[in-house]
Amino acid sequence: MRPAPPRPGLHEHPEVVRKIRDMAQQEGLTITSYRETADGKPEALVNAEHPSDCSLTASTSGGQDRMYLSVITPCLLPPASPSPTAS
């Protein structure tokens, strides 16, 4: 009997941030920080910025089966749109 394949999790985080880093570079973002491990253990992180005030962060977070992803962009409303109001 063959052993079961490893469950998705922490060991896959470095590959995920590698793919996000490559995609971000292709989209014109500058990588401002990157790592795959910390103290020899998977603890992935990528930060990227774009001159148009866009940024992204992806990192290991909250356990073996979770990652954090943050994407910040300028307002996406057309210039002629009224400002959103609180309801």
N, C-alpha and C positions, 0 to 999 in steps of 0.2 A: 504494500500500500504506500502510495506517495504522500508526502506531507502536504497539507493544505497550503495554497499560496498565501503570502502575507496579506493581512487585511490592509485596505487603503488607510493611510494615516501619515504620521510624522515623517516616515522615511521617504515619502513622495513630495514633501514640501520643497526641497531644493530644486527638483525638476519643475515644479509649478512656477516658482519665482524666476527660474531661468527662462521659461517660455514667456512670462509677463515682461521680463527685462527685454528680451529680443523684440517682442511686439511693440513695446514702448519706444525703443530705439528706431524701429521702422516707421513709427508714426511721428518721429521728429522730437521726442522728448529726450532730455539729457538725464542720464542716470546719476543721481547725487549720492547714493549709498547702495551697497549690495553686499550680501553675505549669504552663505549657505549653511554655515555651522557656527556654533559658539562653544568653546571648550570641548571641541570634538564631537558634539551632538548636533543633530539637525535643529537649526533655529533660523529659518529662512527669513530674509528681509530684502526688499527692493523699494527704493524711493526714486521717483522721477519727476522732472519738472519740464514745462514748456513755456517759452516766452510769452504766450498769450494767457498767462495766469492759470494754466491747467496743471494739476499735479496728481500723482497717484502714489499709494503706498500699499504694499501687500506684505504680510508677515505671518509667521507662526503665531497663533494666539488661542488661548483657552483650551488647550489640551491637544491630544494626538490626532484628533479627527477634525480640527477646525483651523481655519485661516482667517485673517482680517484683511479686508479690502476696502480702501477708501479712494474715491475719485472726486476731485474738486474741479469744477469748471466755472467759468463766468456765467452769468444769467443767460439762459437760452431763449428768452423772449425776443421777438423782433423789436428793433428800436422804436417803432411807432406804437407798440402796445402800451396800454395804461399800466401803471405800477400795480402789482397785486396789493390788495388791502386785507387786513385782518377781518375775519368774519365773527 
